[in-house]
Every structure is written in C-alpha cells, then in structure tokens.
C-alpha cells in the first residue's frame, strides 16, 4: 500500500516559490475565472493543477463561480482565444495590463 507520489510542475512561481503574477499561466487563470469557468477547465487550459488554480484565485481575492464548463459556443470562443498554447503576444500583453494592475504586490 505504498502511495505513488507525483511531481507537480512549478508553473507560475518565482525561484523562491512565490506566485509570479506577471507569468502568463497566472494571468490566464485570473482572467478565465472572471469569465466564470470551472476550476478544472481553467486547470486544463493553463497547465496548472486545480489546487493551484483555486489558490491563485483566492490570493487575488476573487471567488470562483464555476458555472461554465466550456461547452457553449461563446465559451468555446473564449477558451480558444485564451488557451496557454493559443494566446497571441498582443492579447497576453493586454491581459497583463488588465490583471496585474489591481493586484497588490
């Protein structure tokens, strides 16, 4: 009955294991939470774990509403635009300006 330990990737963290709010993974996490997506869907789109998603949302002082699962047409448009693998540098820059400004370091 040995438990198998899995290594969690350190995405979106600084070298001192603090959340890097300038990292695109974290910015997308906050933005997708603002749209009301499920924590699991946000995790799939950003490459973070579900626990990492919930922690980041809590640290920003927002609530995760969990009412969208990404299946409707408008939701698919948003998830296609804001996926970690599909986001354009221009959109990433715009998101950094929108999301980072209200976060108190």
N, C-alpha and C positions, 0 to 999 in steps of 0.2 A: 504494500500500500504506500509506495513512495509517490509523493506528489511531483508531477512534472512541472518544473519551473520554466516559464518562457521569458525571454528577454524583451522588454518593451523598448521601442526606439525612443530616443530622446529628441523628438521633433519639437521645435518651437521653444527650446530652452537655451539659456546662455551657458557659458562654461561653468558658472557657479550654480547651475541647476535652478535658476530663476526663470520665470516666464518672460520670454523676449517678445514684447508687444509690437516690435517692428517686423517680426517674422510673418511671412505670408500665411502660414498654417493657422496662426492665432488670429490674424485679421479676418481670414475667411470664416473661421469658427464663429467669431462675434457677428459678422455680417449675416451669415446663414441663420444664426439664432434669432436675429432681428426679424428675419422673414418667417419665423415660426416653425422651422423644420425640426424633425425628430433628432434627438441626440445621436442615434445610431446612423442616420443618414448623414449628419454632419461629420461623424467619425469616418464614414466611408469616403466622403468627398475630400476630406482634408488629410487623411492618413493618420490622424490622431486616434487614440483609443476613446471609447465612450467616457471613461472616467476622466481622461484629460479634457475632453470637451466640457463636461459638467464643471470641472474645476475652473477652467478658464472663464466660463460664463458667470460663475459665482464670484470670481475675483473682480470682474468688471462691474458687478453689482446689478446684473440683469437676471431675469428669470427665463428659463427655457420653457416655452409654451407647448412644444410637442404636439402640434395639431396638423402638421403637414408631413406626409410620408414621401413626397416627391413623385406621385403618380399622376397628378392632373397635368394638363397641357401647360398652364402658366408655371407650375413648379418645375417641370422639365426644362423650360426655357431658362429659368434661374439657375438650376443645378448645372446645366450645360455651360452657362456663362461663367459661373463661379467655382468650377471644379479646380483642384490644385494642379491638375495636368493640362487644363484647357484655358486657364486665365491668361489674358494678354498683359503685357507690361504696363500698358496705359491704364487698364482697369485696376491693376494692382496698385499703381501709384495713387489713383483716385481713392481707393479703399483705405490706403494707409492714412491719407489726409482726413478722411471721414471718421475712421475708427480710433486712431491714435489721439486725436485732439481731445476727446472727452475723458480719456483715461489719465488718472493722476498717477504719476510715477512716484 
